[in-house]
Amino acid sequence: MRKNTAIVLFFIAITGFAQKKELSLEDIWLKNTFSPSGLYGLSSMKGGQSYTSLEYTEKIKGPESSIVKYAYKSGKKEAVILKSNELKTEGSKTGLSIDTYSFSEDESKILIASQTEKVYRHSTREEYYVWDLKTRNLSKVTSGEKQMYATFSPDGSKVAFVKSNNLFVKDLGSNTETQITSDGKQNEVINGATDWVYEEEFSFDRAYFWSPDGRYIAFYRFDESKVKEFEMAEYNASLYPTIYKFKYPKAGETNSTVSILIYDLKTGQTRPADIGTETDQYIPRIKWTADPETLSIQRMNRLQNKLELLFCNASTGASKTILTESSKTFIEINDNLSFTRDNKNFIWTSDRDGYTHLYLYDINGNPVNQITKGNWDVIDFKGVDEATKTLFFTCDEPSVTETVLCSVQLDGSGKKTLSTGKGSNSVEFSDGFSYYINTFTDIDTPPCITLHTSDGQLIRVLEDNSSLKKKLSEYNLSKKEFFSFKTPDGTLLNGWMMKPSNFDPGKKYPVLMTFYGGPQNNEVVNRWEGGTYLWHCLLAQKGYIVACVDNRGTEGRGRDFKKCTYKQLGKLETLDQIETAKYLGKQSYVDKTRIGVQGWSFGGYLSSLCMTKGADYFKAGIAVAPVTNWRFYDSIYTERYLSTPQDNPKGYDENSPIHFAEMLNGKYLLIHGSADDNVHLQNSMEMSQALISANKQFEQFIYPDKAHSLNGGYTRLNLFTRMTNFITTNL
């Protein structure tokens, strides 16, 4: 050993100092170097004393998976319930992949989804199989094309599924298949599944539901024959591209006509539910009450400012209105509606007092009491332990940047905070609410998964990602610092900032502002952001300050803060981001002539507005998959916040970047996927045309056959390499 090497090693040993590694885009976006471990396919077993998870083992011929059962209390592995290599079909030498699975109610059978292919954001098609745990026999649910949304009946004797836009039921005992509907047709009629806009904006795709006793199936029927088609070219390295067509209702255009139908398995008859004579409306949710003869239906007007709860008699189809919720702006849909087992009460969510809270009603729609109160929002309702009359939910108290788990009695008394970590907590309860599994992260901490009793007591750590934490400690990573400031009109805005690890307060640094900025999604939160956080660390290594501020219109600050952008979407958001640039520019360590913006989707829309309306304050900007004209976007989302373009043309045109192309002054990079079914490539093409017409220079990159998420193969690496190079060249 050379003398100088020995001296260096001795210095490291006595000081603990070692050279930190620098991040690479390949490690972040290609090699999955920093991917956390977790629990996958988690399912609570009946009775709530055990749970299962889907575990993977690498084999020479590829990965194998197993459904493994564990005891909540002891953590002991109780059984390997099923291995994928057991799932061999006729003539196959290898087992099927277990993509997802579900148990029958008596846990005697498992429904296996395999060979899954993605359709849109939530929807998939797959081949379904039933595994009988007693006989160890595998049977295919049906033949022909792939199916969607298969589920067991409550007694496990049947499986319902959607195929070719029609709804079917398979009797597992007699092996007979019943086709419930026959009018399903591509781009015309859908039974038991949602159309594109319901899936995207009301966030559900399976559109049929078994009654509690299994006698009925209530399902949606979408008549989309009058909805205009959108076309996308699919290249696929073919000599002639193919054209993919699907129904996409844009703002102000014709929507699907939706019906709710109830199929009676006992009589074989299908009857319509009475949802009124108005056809230009939404049915964002249906759900069976605890009474197997009563279906609840949520009916919403097209402007989305009036929501009614209907109760429908399954035998007759007759409905009555139980509750009506109205708003001066808009109402958002959630999955919090819950009925008590005795069918005497239900829980409802409203922001009528200024914040999102839970309310208790009797079954006739009479208010009993407001369960939660305070200047904070309920984020997610987790359920009720009816034995103790305890309700569980997550909320953003005491800080909008945190997510905590709480409990409260149904009468509103005895509210307790159960989670202890200061950050973001996500929970899954056992059947019966004896236990819950908590996933905790904060800005510097990857997921830590722990098991608790329902009163919050820690039982054990299931996964702490210690190896990932150790790996991260070897790298030169910056820390996020939270801050806040007031705009000239007195609005308090929250933000975070990342400075270079060798930050010198005497120097001036360029700043990249990153944001989403739209409804339903905050970025200034105390949680682990994975690859995005690490990319920001990489930029900090290159000498940039990265900052993010949540503007008006975002979540967690109450109804008025969130809904103040109504009918003027984009206006106040842009003003707030301009004020952020002004605030940052006044800091002694910021070079105000080198402030840039970057955003994706709504964030890309907002960065485009900043680069045009806010051109005096931003040197460079990146817009990934942006909306550039709200007239191009879908009906449900756009009209929720802007009303229709017929009623509010000014709100559309005064806040769409396409109309301000002549104001562009800095460097602008426009990125889009050619197969984006959500924010269509049309947005970037029309923005490009507007910029060309204004004789503005800009950069553009299109990812062929890639959707809104821009994933697959080298796509993410290529994308973030391109953005990094643009930033280092132009900012």
C-alpha positions, -999 to +999 in steps of 0.1 A: +000+000+000+013+034-009+019+059+018-005+086+005-033+060+001-028+049+037-030+085+049-063+090+030-078+058+045-066+068+080-082+102+075-115+086+064-114+063+094-109+090+120-132+117+105-159+095+089-155+115+058-158+097+024-164+111-010-201+111-018-213+096-051-229+116-078-263+106-092-267+095-128-298+095-149-293+058-157-294+049-120-326+069-115-346+061-147-332+029-162-315+006-137-340+011-109-311+015-085-333+034-060-365+013-062-380+007-027-392-026-014-428-030-004-458-054+001-476-063-030-510-078-036-519-072+000-553-088+010-568-092+045-583-126+052-617-131+066-618-124+103-589-101+101-563-122+118-542-130+087-533-114+055-518-125+022-493-108-001-479-116-035-442-124-034-418-129-062-388-152-066-363-149-094-357-183-112-335-192-141-365-193-164-380-161-151-397-148-120-422-169-101-448-156-077-465-170-046-495-160-026-482-162+010-503-160+042-491-143+074-505-138+108-511-102+117-503-106+154-472-128+153-459-120+118-454-158+113-457-172+078-487-195+081-488-209+046-478-206+010-513-207-004-504-209-041-474-209-063-475-197-099-458-228-111-489-248-101-510-228-125-504-249-156-529-250-184-532-279-208-501-283-229-481-257-209-448-265-192-447-233-172-472-218-148-493-187-154-483-154-140-503-141-111-509-105-120-537-099-095-559-122-074-589-122-051-605-147-028-641-159-028-660-149+004-655-183+020-619-183+008-622-217-009-614-203-043-590-177-058-597-157-089-565-152-109-559-125-135-531-133-159-516-121-192-528-085-184-527-058-210-533-022-203-562-003-220-564+032-205-553+047-171-572+022-149-586-004-173-570-037-183-579-069-201-567-103-190-573-140-189-591-151-158-588-185-140-604-200-109-582-220-085-600-243-062-580-245-030-596-278-019-592-298-052-561-278-064-578-276-097-574-247-122-602-238-146-605-210-171-634-187-166-643-184-203-629-187-238-624-163-267-610-128-263-597-115-231-620-104-203-623-074-180-633-069-143-641-105-133-654-108-097-669-136-075-705-135-065-709-130-027-713-168-022-684-176-045-706-199-067-704-176-098-681-152-116-693-121-135-671-105-162-672-082-192-663-093-227-668-076-260-687-047-242-712-072-228-718-086-193-717-123-185-721-146-155-704-180-152-719-206-128-689-225-115-709-255-103-728-262-135-701-247-157-727-228-176-723-192-189-751-167-192-748-136-214-767-108-196-764-083-224-761-086-262-761-051-275-725-042-267-705-029-296-671-012-299-675+026-299-713+023-296-726+006-265-708-005-233-723-027-206-707-033-172-677-011-179-672+027-182-665+049-212-632+068-215-643+099-197-659+082-167-628+061-162-605+090-164-625+116-145-647+096-121-618+072-114-636+038-118-637+013-146-656-018-134-692-007-138-713-036-123-719-045-087-733-076-070-761-071-045-751-083-009-771-115-013-760-122-049-794-121-064-789-090-084-762-073-105-766-036-110-747-023-140-741+007-162-750+009-198-732+036-219-747+046-252-718+065-268-730+062-304-735+100-306-701+109-289-676+121-314-646+099-321-610+108-316-583+092-339-547+085-331-521+071-355-503+040-342-469+035-359-455+003-344-427+003-370-452-007-396-451+003-433-486+018-430-496+032-396-530+020-381-556+044-368-570+039-333-604+054-328-622+059-295-651+080-282-638+111-264-663+139-254-646+172-254-658+203-234-693+213-245-697+183-267-722+153-265-716+128-237-727+092-235-762+086-224-760+065-193-785+040-180-785+019-148-799-016-152-805-043-126-803-080-136-822-105-115-803-138-115-834-156-101-858-146-128-833-138-156-850-104-161-833-070-165-851-038-155-840-002-157-835+019-126-854+052-126-827+079-128-851+106-142-859+118-177-828+140-181-802+123-202-775+150-202-763+142-167-738+120-148-742+089-126-708+091-109-714+063-084-738+034-076-736+012-045-758-013-028-770-004+007-770-030+035-805-039+022-800-063-008-832-049-023-820-012-023-794+003-046-780+038-040-775+059-070-756+093-071-770+115-098-752+147-108-762+175-133-739+183-162-726+215-146-715+193-116-729+217-089-758+195-078-755+160-065-785+138-055-785+105-036-813+082-048-825+049-034-837+025-060-859-006-054-842-035-071-875-054-077-893-025-094-867+000-104-886+028-087-863+055-071-867+083-045-844+112-037-828+109-002-804+137-001-794+167-023-760+185-022-756+218-040-726+242-046-720+276-061-690+262-079-686+224-082-688+192-063-661+165-064-669+128-062-654+104-038-659+068-025-667+077+011-704+068+011-708+040+036-739+022+050-740+007+085-747-030+087-781-025+104-791-002+074-802+026+098-775+051+089-750+062+062-719+084+062-716+112+036-689+137+027-694+174+022-674+207+022-705+227+031-688+242+062-657+253+043-637+221+047-642+185+036-658+166+065-678+135+073-715+136+082-739+110+097-774+106+083-803+083+091-814+060+063-842+084+053-817+112+046-822+131+078-790+146+093-779+131+126-746+149+133-714+162+118-688+137+126-656+156+119-650+194+123-621+218+120-601+239+096-586+209+079-598+184+052-606+147+055-585+131+028-597+095+028-624+077+048-611+042+058-643+027+073-662+021+106-657-004+133-693-008+141-686-029+172-669+001+189-686+028+168-652+040+158-646+057+124-611+059+108-599+084+083-568+103+071-566+141+071-542+170+067-543+182+103-522+198+117-504+207+084-514+207+048-481+191+040-488+161+063-512+131+061-522+115+094-544+087+104-572+095+129-601+079+147-633+094+160-666+081+174-696+082+152-711+109+174-681+131+167-665+127+201-631+113+211-610+123+180-575+108+182-544+109+160-531+074+156-501+079+133-469+092+149-446+099+120-444+135+107-449+130+070-474+110+049-492+080+061-512+056+040-531+028+057-549-005+049-571-020+077-577-057+083-611-072+080-629-062+112-605-033+120-583-051+145-551-041+127-538-018+101-507-017+079-492+018+077-469+030+049-450+061+061-427+084+041-413+119+044-393+141+021-361+123+029-374+088+038-384+060+014-414+038+025-414+024+060-442-002+064-453-011+099-481-031+115-503-016+142-533-024+163-563-003+156-555+020+185-522+029+168-498+007+189-468-005+169-465-043+166-436-047+142-418-032+113-426-051+081-403-033+057-380-003+065-361-002+033-329+000+053-307-012+024-321+016+002-315+041+030-279+030+032-275+032-005-290+067-005-266+078+022-237+071-001-249+098-026-246+136-026-282+144-020-297+178-012-325+182+014-358+198+008-365+229+029-401+240+034-409+277+032-439+300+028-445+336+017-473+360+011-482+375-023-490+412-025-527+404-021-521+387+012-524+351+000-501+327+019-484+301-004-465+271+007-434+258-010-402+237-008-367+244-020-336+223-027-302+240-027-269+225-039-252+205-012-222+229-014-245+259-013-227+292-008-250+320+004-226+345-012-232+332-047-262+336-070-278+305-084-302+297-112-336+283-102-358+257-117-394+260-106-414+228-109-451+223-102-483+206-111-506+234-098-540+219-107-569+207-087-566+174-067-529+172-066-505+190-042-467+189-047-456+207-015-460+177+007-438+159+032-435+126+014-409+106-006-411+114-043-387+087-055-373+093-090-385+128-093-369+138-060-336+122-071-337+140-105-341+173-086-311+162-065-291+156-097-300+192-108-289+205-075-256+187-079-252+206-112-256+239-094-293+246-096-318+255-069-351+236-074-382+251-060-419+242-059-449+262-047-486+251-045-507+279-060-543+288-054-567+261-065-548+232-049-559+210-021-557+211+017-565+248+023-602+245+025-631+250+000-625+287-008-588+283-015-594+253-038-625+267-056-614+303-061-602+294-096-637+284-107-646+296-143-611+311-146-588+280-145-552+290-150-555+327-142-548+328-105-525+298-108-503+317-133-503+348-112-492+329-081-463+313-100-452+347-113-453+360-077-432+330-067-406+340-093-406+375-080-402+363-044-373+340-053-357+367-074-355+389-043-334+363-024-298+373-022-286+339-035-309+338-066-300+350-100-334+365-110-324+365-147-321+327-147-354+314-134-370+285-154-402+264-151-410+227-157-443+209-155-462+178-168-499+177-178-516+205-159-481+215-149-471+216-186-502+238-192-491+261-163-454+262-175-467+272-210-487+301-194-457+312-174-435+313-206-461+334-224-481+355-199-452+355-175-425+359-201-408+388-183-399+365-154-388+332-169-358+325-190-366+289-200-395+264-197-404+228-203-440+217-210-446+179-210-479+167-224-496+201-218-532+212-223-528+243-245-565+250-251-592+238-227-616+233-256-595+203-266-599+186-232-626+162-219-660+173-208-662+161-172-629+176-160-630+208-180-666+217-173-662+209-136-639+239-133-648+261-162-685+253-170-691+248-207-674+268-235-708+278-246-716+294-212-681+306-204-661+313-236-640+340-218-628+316-191-616+292-218-599+316-242-583+340-217-564+312-200-553+289-228-516+292-238-524+288-275-538+323-275-507+339-261-480+324-283-468+358-295-458+366-259-431+338-258-397+353-251-375+327-236-364+292-245-393+267-247-393+229-250-426+212-259-428+174-253-456+150-260-464+113-267-481+106-300-505+081-284-516+102-255-553+093-251-557+117-222-541+151-233-541+146-270-510+154-292-534+179-308-526+203-279-489+204-288-495+204-325-518+234-322-494+252-298-466+246-323-487+261-351-495+291-330-458+296-322-449+292-359-476+317-369-461+341-343-426+334-357-413+322-324-384+297-321-389+267-298-379+231-294-402+201-297-399+164-292-425+137-299-424+102-284-439+078-309-467+055-297-463+067-261-492+076-238-495+104-212-471+088-187-443+084-213-431+051-200-415+020-214-380+009-224-356+038-226-384+064-228-380+079-193-342+079-195-344+096-229-370+121-216-351+132-185-318+133-204-334+156-229-349+178-201-316+179-182-297+189-212-322+216-221-319+230-185-281+230-184-279+246-219-306+273-215-309+281-178 
